[in-house]
Amino acid sequence: MYCKAKHEPNGELCQSCSALRQYALERVARCKFGEAKPVCAKCPIHCYKPSMRQEIRNVMRYAGPRMLFSHPIAAIRHLIDSLRSSNSQ
């Protein structure tokens, strides 16, 4: 969604966004919390290097609000997880 709007309107991920996606998938796969992983914004351990963390923030800042329209169930699940993480701290 972010790449399509900002970089590649043909639907393919650009090299930068593809690398960011791969990095994020690797980080999530290696998360020590496993299935109990909180949303990244609420996580006590920041596993992304600072430059990549800022890139993820940029993508999420753009895509987050738009997710309600394109993927409402995923957006609501993420919101619930975010609220659940807030309440458990």
MDTraj code that builds the backbone (N, CA, C; nanometers):
import mdtraj as md
import numpy as np

residues = "MET TYR CYS LYS ALA LYS HIS GLU PRO ASN GLY GLU LEU CYS GLN SER CYS SER ALA LEU ARG GLN TYR ALA LEU GLU ARG VAL ALA ARG CYS LYS PHE GLY GLU ALA LYS PRO VAL CYS ALA LYS CYS PRO ILE HIS CYS TYR LYS PRO SER MET ARG GLN GLU ILE ARG ASN VAL MET ARG TYR ALA GLY PRO ARG MET LEU PHE SER HIS PRO ILE ALA ALA ILE ARG HIS LEU ILE ASP SER LEU ARG SER SER ASN SER GLN".split()
xyz = np.array([
    [0.0826, -0.1180, 0.0000],
    [0.0000, 0.0000, 0.0000],
    [0.0879, 0.1256, 0.0000],
    [0.1859, 0.1295, 0.0883],
    [0.2757, 0.2446, 0.0976],
    [0.3589, 0.2579, -0.0293],
    [0.4179, 0.1494, -0.0732],
    [0.5050, 0.1529, -0.1904],
    [0.4256, 0.1891, -0.3158],
    [0.3074, 0.1342, -0.3259],
    [0.2239, 0.1640, -0.4424],
    [0.1929, 0.3134, -0.4502],
    [0.1675, 0.3744, -0.3367],
    [0.1344, 0.5172, -0.3334],
    [0.2576, 0.6062, -0.3465],
    [0.3679, 0.5633, -0.2906],
    [0.4867, 0.6497, -0.2837],
    [0.5931, 0.6213, -0.3892],
    [0.6040, 0.4946, -0.4325],
    [0.7161, 0.4582, -0.5185],
    [0.6770, 0.3933, -0.6504],
    [0.6029, 0.2834, -0.6422],
    [0.5767, 0.1998, -0.7589],
    [0.4269, 0.1817, -0.7829],
    [0.3669, 0.2638, -0.8646],
    [0.2219, 0.2522, -0.8851],
    [0.1782, 0.1260, -0.9595],
    [0.2722, 0.0492, -1.0142],
    [0.2343, -0.0724, -1.0877],
    [0.2054, -0.1916, -0.9968],
    [0.2194, -0.1746, -0.8670],
    [0.1852, -0.2810, -0.7734],
    [0.3006, -0.3643, -0.7236],
    [0.4145, -0.3624, -0.7889],
    [0.5324, -0.4371, -0.7437],
    [0.6049, -0.3557, -0.6367],
    [0.6653, -0.4247, -0.5410],
    [0.7443, -0.3545, -0.4408],
    [0.8760, -0.3077, -0.5021],
    [0.9142, -0.1842, -0.4710],
    [1.0440, -0.1353, -0.5158],
    [1.1525, -0.2065, -0.4347],
    [1.2753, -0.1885, -0.4723],
    [1.3866, -0.2569, -0.4055],
    [1.3944, -0.2177, -0.2579],
    [1.3760, -0.0904, -0.2284],
    [1.3836, -0.0415, -0.0906],
    [1.2736, -0.1020, -0.0044],
    [1.1508, -0.1007, -0.0530],
    [1.0383, -0.1557, 0.0233],
    [1.0478, -0.3072, 0.0353],
    [1.0977, -0.3719, -0.0665],
    [1.1162, -0.5161, -0.0616],
    [1.2195, -0.5532, 0.0454],
    [1.3271, -0.4774, 0.0531],
    [1.4304, -0.5010, 0.1553],
    [1.3741, -0.4754, 0.2951],
    [1.2943, -0.3714, 0.3098],
    [1.2328, -0.3405, 0.4393],
    [1.1377, -0.4524, 0.4811],
    [1.0594, -0.5012, 0.3886],
    [0.9663, -0.6112, 0.4165],
    [1.0430, -0.7354, 0.4611],
    [1.1475, -0.7704, 0.3898],
    [1.2270, -0.8877, 0.4246],
    [1.2905, -0.8720, 0.5629],
    [1.3423, -0.7532, 0.5908],
    [1.4030, -0.7253, 0.7211],
    [1.2989, -0.7418, 0.8322],
    [1.1805, -0.6853, 0.8108],
    [1.0742, -0.6938, 0.9112],
    [1.0325, -0.8389, 0.9346],
    [1.0175, -0.9158, 0.8287],
    [0.9795, -1.0563, 0.8430],
    [1.0850, -1.1352, 0.9209],
    [1.2117, -1.1073, 0.8958],
    [1.3198, -1.1750, 0.9685],
    [1.3176, -1.1382, 1.1162],
    [1.2971, -1.0119, 1.1447],
    [1.2929, -0.9658, 1.2842],
    [1.1758, -1.0290, 1.3595],
    [1.0594, -1.0334, 1.2980],
    [0.9415, -1.0923, 1.3618],
    [0.9631, -1.2421, 1.3825],
    [1.0223, -1.3086, 1.2861],
    [1.0480, -1.4524, 1.2984],
    [1.1441, -1.4831, 1.4127],
    [1.2340, -1.3926, 1.4414],
    [1.3334, -1.4130, 1.5482],
    [1.2903, -1.3562, 1.6825],
    [1.1714, -1.3011, 1.6912],
    [1.1252, -1.2374, 1.8145],
    [1.1219, -1.3378, 1.9287],
    [1.1790, -1.3002, 2.0414],
    [1.1851, -1.3913, 2.1553],
    [1.0491, -1.4112, 2.2214],
    [0.9529, -1.3236, 2.1926],
    [0.8198, -1.3368, 2.2506],
    [0.7323, -1.4359, 2.1754],
    [0.7717, -1.4726, 2.0548],
    [0.6964, -1.5703, 1.9762],
    [0.5534, -1.5271, 1.9524],
    [0.4586, -1.6171, 1.9772],
    [0.3167, -1.5883, 1.9545],
    [0.2639, -1.4814, 2.0492],
    [0.3285, -1.4623, 2.1633],
    [0.2839, -1.3635, 2.2618],
    [0.3426, -1.2248, 2.2337],
    [0.3987, -1.2065, 2.1163],
    [0.4639, -1.0801, 2.0815],
    [0.3657, -0.9639, 2.0880],
    [0.4027, -0.8583, 2.1602],
    [0.3181, -0.7386, 2.1584],
    [0.3390, -0.6624, 2.0277],
    [0.2522, -0.5654, 2.0006],
    [0.2749, -0.4825, 1.8820],
    [0.4071, -0.4095, 1.9024],
    [0.4765, -0.3829, 1.7956],
    [0.6114, -0.3267, 1.8040],
    [0.6167, -0.1963, 1.8834],
    [0.5151, -0.1125, 1.8695],
    [0.5142, 0.0155, 1.9403],
    [0.5107, -0.0035, 2.0914],
    [0.4602, -0.1167, 2.1379],
    [0.4488, -0.1442, 2.2819],
    [0.5537, -0.2431, 2.3322],
    [0.6400, -0.2890, 2.2443],
    [0.7374, -0.3910, 2.2808],
    [0.8502, -0.3316, 2.3659],
    [0.8901, -0.3999, 2.4742],
    [0.9989, -0.3490, 2.5575],
    [1.1368, -0.3656, 2.4927],
    [1.1452, -0.4522, 2.3917],
    [1.2720, -0.4756, 2.3225],
    [1.2580, -0.4257, 2.1799],
    [1.3452, -0.3354, 2.1408],
    [1.3401, -0.2836, 2.0040],
    [1.4434, -0.3581, 1.9214],
    [1.3951, -0.4489, 1.8390],
    [1.4847, -0.5367, 1.7650],
    [1.5235, -0.4809, 1.6283],
    [1.4619, -0.3709, 1.5869],
    [1.4993, -0.3082, 1.4600],
    [1.6113, -0.2091, 1.4853],
    [1.7052, -0.2017, 1.3920],
    [1.8051, -0.0970, 1.4045],
    [1.7349, 0.0373, 1.3808],
    [1.7859, 0.1449, 1.4381],
    [1.7151, 0.2733, 1.4352],
    [1.6709, 0.3210, 1.2969],
    [1.7530, 0.3056, 1.1964],
    [1.7136, 0.3525, 1.0633],
    [1.5957, 0.2721, 1.0090],
    [1.5965, 0.1420, 1.0311],
    [1.4869, 0.0574, 0.9850],
    [1.3606, 0.0826, 1.0677],
    [1.3778, 0.1107, 1.1939],
    [1.2638, 0.1412, 1.2799],
    [1.1928, 0.2669, 1.2304],
    [1.2700, 0.3661, 1.1902],
    [1.2111, 0.4885, 1.1373],
    [1.1386, 0.4617, 1.0058],
    [1.1946, 0.3770, 0.9228],
    [1.1286, 0.3422, 0.7966],
    [0.9952, 0.2715, 0.8229],
    [0.9940, 0.1790, 0.9184],
    [0.8704, 0.1093, 0.9541],
    [0.7678, 0.2092, 1.0059],
    [0.8121, 0.3021, 1.0889],
    [0.7198, 0.4057, 1.1374],
    [0.6579, 0.4832, 1.0216],
    [0.7391, 0.5205, 0.9245],
    [0.6883, 0.5945, 0.8091],
    [0.5822, 0.5141, 0.7345],
    [0.6114, 0.3868, 0.7133],
    [0.5167, 0.3009, 0.6426],
    [0.3878, 0.2871, 0.7235],
    [0.4011, 0.2601, 0.8524],
    [0.2828, 0.2406, 0.9365],
    [0.2017, 0.3693, 0.9517],
    [0.2690, 0.4815, 0.9581],
    [0.1989, 0.6097, 0.9684],
    [0.1119, 0.6330, 0.8443],
    [0.1614, 0.5899, 0.7304],
    [0.0852, 0.6038, 0.6064],
    [-0.0229, 0.4952, 0.5972],
    [0.0168, 0.3700, 0.6175],
    [-0.0727, 0.2578, 0.5906],
    [-0.1743, 0.2325, 0.7018],
    [-0.1394, 0.2635, 0.8241],
    [-0.2271, 0.2336, 0.9371],
    [-0.3699, 0.2820, 0.9196],
    [-0.3905, 0.4109, 0.9006],
    [-0.5283, 0.4599, 0.8852],
    [-0.5989, 0.4029, 0.7615],
    [-0.5259, 0.3751, 0.6578],
    [-0.5847, 0.3241, 0.5345],
    [-0.6208, 0.1759, 0.5441],
    [-0.5624, 0.1080, 0.6408],
    [-0.5921, -0.0340, 0.6596],
    [-0.7389, -0.0565, 0.6955],
    [-0.8010, 0.0390, 0.7618],
    [-0.9425, 0.0243, 0.7975],
    [-1.0302, 0.0054, 0.6743],
    [-0.9900, 0.0630, 0.5634],
    [-1.0698, 0.0533, 0.4418],
    [-1.0318, -0.0666, 0.3547],
    [-0.9038, -0.0984, 0.3490],
    [-0.8607, -0.2061, 0.2607],
    [-0.8563, -0.3427, 0.3286],
    [-0.8244, -0.3460, 0.4584],
    [-0.8157, -0.4716, 0.5342],
    [-0.8728, -0.4486, 0.6745],
    [-1.0043, -0.4277, 0.6854],
    [-1.0622, -0.3892, 0.8143],
    [-1.0424, -0.4917, 0.9259],
    [-1.0487, -0.6192, 0.8954],
    [-1.0330, -0.7204, 1.0010],
    [-0.8918, -0.7176, 1.0568],
    [-0.7915, -0.7094, 0.9696],
    [-0.6524, -0.7027, 1.0160],
    [-0.6294, -0.5754, 1.0977],
    [-0.6877, -0.4648, 1.0550],
    [-0.6720, -0.3380, 1.1273],
    [-0.7344, -0.3468, 1.2659],
    [-0.8514, -0.4072, 1.2755],
    [-0.9182, -0.4200, 1.4054],
    [-0.8411, -0.5142, 1.4967],
    [-0.7895, -0.6232, 1.4414],
    [-0.7070, -0.7156, 1.5220],
    [-0.5838, -0.6442, 1.5773],
    [-0.5202, -0.5640, 1.4925],
    [-0.4018, -0.4908, 1.5366],
    [-0.4386, -0.3910, 1.6464],
    [-0.5496, -0.3232, 1.6318],
    [-0.5955, -0.2286, 1.7336],
    [-0.6231, -0.2999, 1.8646],
    [-0.6890, -0.4142, 1.8591],
    [-0.7167, -0.4919, 1.9801],
    [-0.5868, -0.5363, 2.0454],
    [-0.4915, -0.5862, 1.9657],
    [-0.3617, -0.6273, 2.0196],
    [-0.2907, -0.5094, 2.0848],
    [-0.3009, -0.3935, 2.0219],
    [-0.2375, -0.2730, 2.0758],
    [-0.2992, -0.2346, 2.2099],
    [-0.4303, -0.2393, 2.2176],
    [-0.4993, -0.2073, 2.3427],
    [-0.4705, -0.3115, 2.4501],
    [-0.4642, -0.4371, 2.4108],
    [-0.4331, -0.5449, 2.5046],
    [-0.2926, -0.5262, 2.5617],
    [-0.1968, -0.4874, 2.4772],
    [-0.0594, -0.4632, 2.5220],
    [-0.0541, -0.3480, 2.6197],
    [-0.1353, -0.2459, 2.5974],
    [-0.1386, -0.1290, 2.6859],
    [-0.1918, -0.1668, 2.8241],
    [-0.2946, -0.2503, 2.8267],
    [-0.3576, -0.2885, 2.9522],
    [-0.2726, -0.3826, 3.0349],
    [-0.1859, -0.4603, 2.9704],
    [-0.1064, -0.5588, 3.0438],
    [0.0210, -0.5008, 3.1031],
    [0.0515, -0.3765, 3.0699],
    [0.1750, -0.3179, 3.1229],
    [0.1537, -0.2486, 3.2543],
])
top = md.Topology()
chain = top.add_chain()
for i, resn in enumerate(residues, 1):
    res = top.add_residue(resn, chain, resSeq=i)
    for name in ("N", "CA", "C"):
        top.add_atom(name, md.element.get_by_symbol(name[0]), res)
traj = md.Trajectory(xyz[None], top)
